[in-house]
Amino acid sequence: MGYLLVDIYPYVLSFHIMAVISWMAGLFYLPRLFVYHAERAENGDQLDETLKIMEYKLQRYIMAPASIAAWIAGLTLVFTPGVVDWSAVWPYTKAIAVICMTSFDHFLMQMRKKFGRNENTLTGRQYRMLNEVPTVLMVIIVVSVVVKF
């Protein structure tokens, strides 16, 4: 099995990078949609209904499949012999950041459901601040993998 993983490594890595890019695009865009939803839409108006549809489709058809694909490809890379140096710090910082990113994704899912029930309690400013979370996590992940400290 180890040799198969080594043989398909470039393909799995490519797939992982593409999945992460798609997932990150959604993590950057969904809080921005929430800003507009919180600041400009009124419950039941046309903008409210349009944003609900956009948020649902973004999360359901882009973010969810991309996050699952990123996790599957990422775990495949973890089990590929020679890819991870478990005596270094970087695999652990990356793992913690990826778990935080997944938790943030689930938090956004809950916020989208609140918008769907007209129960949002956060302001546009709060969503703007939340929009920085994926950026910080991305920096930690990329630096961890590239620098390998």
C-alpha positions as YAML, in Angstrom:
chain: A
units: angstrom
residues:
- id: 1
  name: MET
  ca: [0.00, 0.00, 0.00]
- id: 2
  name: GLY
  ca: [2.87, 2.37, 0.83]
- id: 3
  name: TYR
  ca: [4.33, 2.13, -2.66]
- id: 4
  name: LEU
  ca: [0.95, 2.89, -4.24]
- id: 5
  name: LEU
  ca: [0.65, 6.04, -2.12]
- id: 6
  name: VAL
  ca: [4.14, 7.12, -3.15]
- id: 7
  name: ASP
  ca: [3.30, 6.50, -6.82]
- id: 8
  name: ILE
  ca: [0.10, 8.56, -6.72]
- id: 9
  name: TYR
  ca: [1.54, 11.27, -4.45]
- id: 10
  name: PRO
  ca: [1.74, 14.03, -7.12]
- id: 11
  name: TYR
  ca: [-1.88, 13.44, -8.12]
- id: 12
  name: VAL
  ca: [-3.15, 13.38, -4.55]
- id: 13
  name: LEU
  ca: [-1.18, 16.54, -3.75]
- id: 14
  name: SER
  ca: [-2.60, 18.28, -6.83]
- id: 15
  name: PHE
  ca: [-6.14, 17.24, -5.89]
- id: 16
  name: HIS
  ca: [-5.55, 18.40, -2.30]
- id: 17
  name: ILE
  ca: [-4.35, 21.84, -3.43]
- id: 18
  name: MET
  ca: [-7.36, 22.28, -5.75]
- id: 19
  name: ALA
  ca: [-9.79, 21.21, -3.04]
- id: 20
  name: VAL
  ca: [-8.21, 23.57, -0.51]
- id: 21
  name: ILE
  ca: [-8.38, 26.49, -2.97]
- id: 22
  name: SER
  ca: [-12.09, 25.84, -3.53]
- id: 23
  name: TRP
  ca: [-12.77, 25.49, 0.19]
- id: 24
  name: MET
  ca: [-10.82, 28.65, 1.02]
- id: 25
  name: ALA
  ca: [-12.69, 30.63, -1.64]
- id: 26
  name: GLY
  ca: [-15.92, 29.75, 0.12]
- id: 27
  name: LEU
  ca: [-14.49, 30.51, 3.56]
- id: 28
  name: PHE
  ca: [-13.50, 33.97, 2.31]
- id: 29
  name: TYR
  ca: [-16.75, 34.66, 0.43]
- id: 30
  name: LEU
  ca: [-19.45, 33.36, 2.80]
- id: 31
  name: PRO
  ca: [-18.72, 35.80, 5.66]
- id: 32
  name: ARG
  ca: [-18.72, 38.61, 3.07]
- id: 33
  name: LEU
  ca: [-22.20, 37.51, 1.98]
- id: 34
  name: PHE
  ca: [-23.20, 37.55, 5.66]
- id: 35
  name: VAL
  ca: [-22.00, 41.17, 5.91]
- id: 36
  name: TYR
  ca: [-24.35, 42.18, 3.08]
- id: 37
  name: HIS
  ca: [-27.13, 40.04, 4.51]
- id: 38
  name: ALA
  ca: [-26.83, 41.59, 7.97]
- id: 39
  name: GLU
  ca: [-26.47, 45.18, 6.75]
- id: 40
  name: ARG
  ca: [-28.70, 45.46, 3.69]
- id: 41
  name: ALA
  ca: [-31.40, 42.80, 3.71]
- id: 42
  name: GLU
  ca: [-34.70, 42.95, 5.54]
- id: 43
  name: ASN
  ca: [-36.42, 39.72, 6.58]
- id: 44
  name: GLY
  ca: [-38.50, 38.45, 3.68]
- id: 45
  name: ASP
  ca: [-37.42, 40.99, 1.07]
- id: 46
  name: GLN
  ca: [-36.01, 40.00, -2.31]
- id: 47
  name: LEU
  ca: [-32.38, 40.58, -1.25]
- id: 48
  name: ASP
  ca: [-32.90, 38.44, 1.86]
- id: 49
  name: GLU
  ca: [-34.25, 35.55, -0.21]
- id: 50
  name: THR
  ca: [-31.52, 35.91, -2.86]
- id: 51
  name: LEU
  ca: [-28.74, 35.91, -0.25]
- id: 52
  name: LYS
  ca: [-30.24, 32.86, 1.48]
- id: 53
  name: ILE
  ca: [-30.11, 30.95, -1.80]
- id: 54
  name: MET
  ca: [-26.56, 32.13, -2.58]
- id: 55
  name: GLU
  ca: [-25.32, 31.24, 0.91]
- id: 56
  name: TYR
  ca: [-26.95, 27.80, 0.82]
- id: 57
  name: LYS
  ca: [-25.61, 26.91, -2.62]
- id: 58
  name: LEU
  ca: [-22.12, 28.16, -1.80]
- id: 59
  name: GLN
  ca: [-21.97, 26.08, 1.34]
- id: 60
  name: ARG
  ca: [-23.77, 22.99, 0.08]
- id: 61
  name: TYR
  ca: [-22.36, 22.65, -3.44]
- id: 62
  name: ILE
  ca: [-18.90, 24.20, -3.20]
- id: 63
  name: MET
  ca: [-17.64, 24.40, 0.37]
- id: 64
  name: ALA
  ca: [-18.90, 21.06, 1.72]
- id: 65
  name: PRO
  ca: [-17.59, 18.89, -1.14]
- id: 66
  name: ALA
  ca: [-14.32, 20.85, -1.25]
- id: 67
  name: SER
  ca: [-13.73, 20.46, 2.49]
- id: 68
  name: ILE
  ca: [-14.44, 16.73, 2.34]
- id: 69
  name: ALA
  ca: [-12.11, 16.34, -0.66]
- id: 70
  name: ALA
  ca: [-9.40, 18.39, 1.09]
- id: 71
  name: TRP
  ca: [-9.65, 16.22, 4.20]
- id: 72
  name: ILE
  ca: [-9.58, 12.93, 2.26]
- id: 73
  name: ALA
  ca: [-6.62, 13.99, 0.11]
- id: 74
  name: GLY
  ca: [-4.86, 15.50, 3.12]
- id: 75
  name: LEU
  ca: [-5.21, 12.33, 5.17]
- id: 76
  name: THR
  ca: [-3.99, 10.33, 2.19]
- id: 77
  name: LEU
  ca: [-0.90, 12.56, 2.11]
- id: 78
  name: VAL
  ca: [-0.39, 12.06, 5.86]
- id: 79
  name: PHE
  ca: [-0.30, 8.28, 5.36]
- id: 80
  name: THR
  ca: [2.08, 8.49, 2.39]
- id: 81
  name: PRO
  ca: [5.51, 7.29, 3.55]
- id: 82
  name: GLY
  ca: [8.13, 10.04, 3.79]
- id: 83
  name: VAL
  ca: [5.76, 13.01, 3.53]
- id: 84
  name: VAL
  ca: [5.42, 13.93, 7.20]
- id: 85
  name: ASP
  ca: [8.30, 14.25, 9.66]
- id: 86
  name: TRP
  ca: [6.51, 13.57, 12.93]
- id: 87
  name: SER
  ca: [9.54, 14.72, 14.94]
- id: 88
  name: ALA
  ca: [9.05, 18.28, 13.63]
- id: 89
  name: VAL
  ca: [6.56, 20.85, 14.95]
- id: 90
  name: TRP
  ca: [4.90, 21.78, 11.63]
- id: 91
  name: PRO
  ca: [2.57, 18.76, 11.29]
- id: 92
  name: TYR
  ca: [1.01, 19.61, 14.63]
- id: 93
  name: THR
  ca: [0.60, 23.34, 13.95]
- id: 94
  name: LYS
  ca: [-0.94, 22.51, 10.58]
- id: 95
  name: ALA
  ca: [-3.27, 19.92, 12.12]
- id: 96
  name: ILE
  ca: [-4.45, 22.34, 14.80]
- id: 97
  name: ALA
  ca: [-5.05, 25.07, 12.19]
- id: 98
  name: VAL
  ca: [-6.94, 22.67, 9.90]
- id: 99
  name: ILE
  ca: [-9.15, 21.56, 12.79]
- id: 100
  name: CYS
  ca: [-9.78, 25.23, 13.63]
- id: 101
  name: MET
  ca: [-10.63, 25.90, 9.98]
- id: 102
  name: THR
  ca: [-13.08, 23.01, 9.95]
- id: 103
  name: SER
  ca: [-14.64, 24.30, 13.17]
- id: 104
  name: PHE
  ca: [-14.94, 27.76, 11.61]
- id: 105
  name: ASP
  ca: [-16.62, 26.18, 8.57]
- id: 106
  name: HIS
  ca: [-19.14, 24.49, 10.88]
- id: 107
  name: PHE
  ca: [-19.69, 27.77, 12.72]
- id: 108
  name: LEU
  ca: [-20.48, 29.44, 9.36]
- id: 109
  name: MET
  ca: [-22.92, 26.63, 8.64]
- id: 110
  name: GLN
  ca: [-24.74, 27.41, 11.86]
- id: 111
  name: MET
  ca: [-24.80, 31.13, 11.03]
- id: 112
  name: ARG
  ca: [-26.25, 30.37, 7.59]
- id: 113
  name: LYS
  ca: [-29.00, 28.32, 9.22]
- id: 114
  name: LYS
  ca: [-29.74, 31.23, 11.57]
- id: 115
  name: PHE
  ca: [-30.11, 33.55, 8.59]
- id: 116
  name: GLY
  ca: [-32.42, 30.95, 7.05]
- id: 117
  name: ARG
  ca: [-34.64, 31.08, 10.16]
- id: 118
  name: ASN
  ca: [-34.39, 34.89, 10.36]
- id: 119
  name: GLU
  ca: [-32.55, 34.55, 13.69]
- id: 120
  name: ASN
  ca: [-29.23, 36.25, 12.92]
- id: 121
  name: THR
  ca: [-27.88, 38.17, 15.90]
- id: 122
  name: LEU
  ca: [-24.49, 39.29, 14.59]
- id: 123
  name: THR
  ca: [-23.77, 42.62, 12.91]
- id: 124
  name: GLY
  ca: [-22.05, 43.30, 9.62]
- id: 125
  name: ARG
  ca: [-19.03, 44.55, 11.57]
- id: 126
  name: GLN
  ca: [-18.82, 41.28, 13.49]
- id: 127
  name: TYR
  ca: [-18.94, 39.32, 10.23]
- id: 128
  name: ARG
  ca: [-16.19, 41.56, 8.82]
- id: 129
  name: MET
  ca: [-14.02, 40.66, 11.77]
- id: 130
  name: LEU
  ca: [-14.86, 36.96, 11.39]
- id: 131
  name: ASN
  ca: [-13.80, 37.25, 7.76]
- id: 132
  name: GLU
  ca: [-10.19, 37.50, 8.98]
- id: 133
  name: VAL
  ca: [-10.22, 34.08, 10.68]
- id: 134
  name: PRO
  ca: [-9.61, 32.00, 7.52]
- id: 135
  name: THR
  ca: [-6.77, 34.34, 6.51]
- id: 136
  name: VAL
  ca: [-4.93, 33.83, 9.80]
- id: 137
  name: LEU
  ca: [-5.45, 30.07, 9.64]
- id: 138
  name: MET
  ca: [-4.29, 29.96, 6.02]
- id: 139
  name: VAL
  ca: [-1.07, 31.78, 6.94]
- id: 140
  name: ILE
  ca: [-0.38, 29.30, 9.75]
- id: 141
  name: ILE
  ca: [-1.05, 26.32, 7.46]
- id: 142
  name: VAL
  ca: [1.00, 27.54, 4.50]
- id: 143
  name: VAL
  ca: [3.96, 28.65, 6.63]
- id: 144
  name: SER
  ca: [3.87, 25.35, 8.53]
- id: 145
  name: VAL
  ca: [3.98, 23.28, 5.33]
- id: 146
  name: VAL
  ca: [6.46, 25.40, 3.38]
- id: 147
  name: VAL
  ca: [8.93, 26.30, 6.15]
- id: 148
  name: LYS
  ca: [8.57, 22.93, 7.95]
- id: 149
  name: PHE
  ca: [9.80, 24.22, 11.32]
...
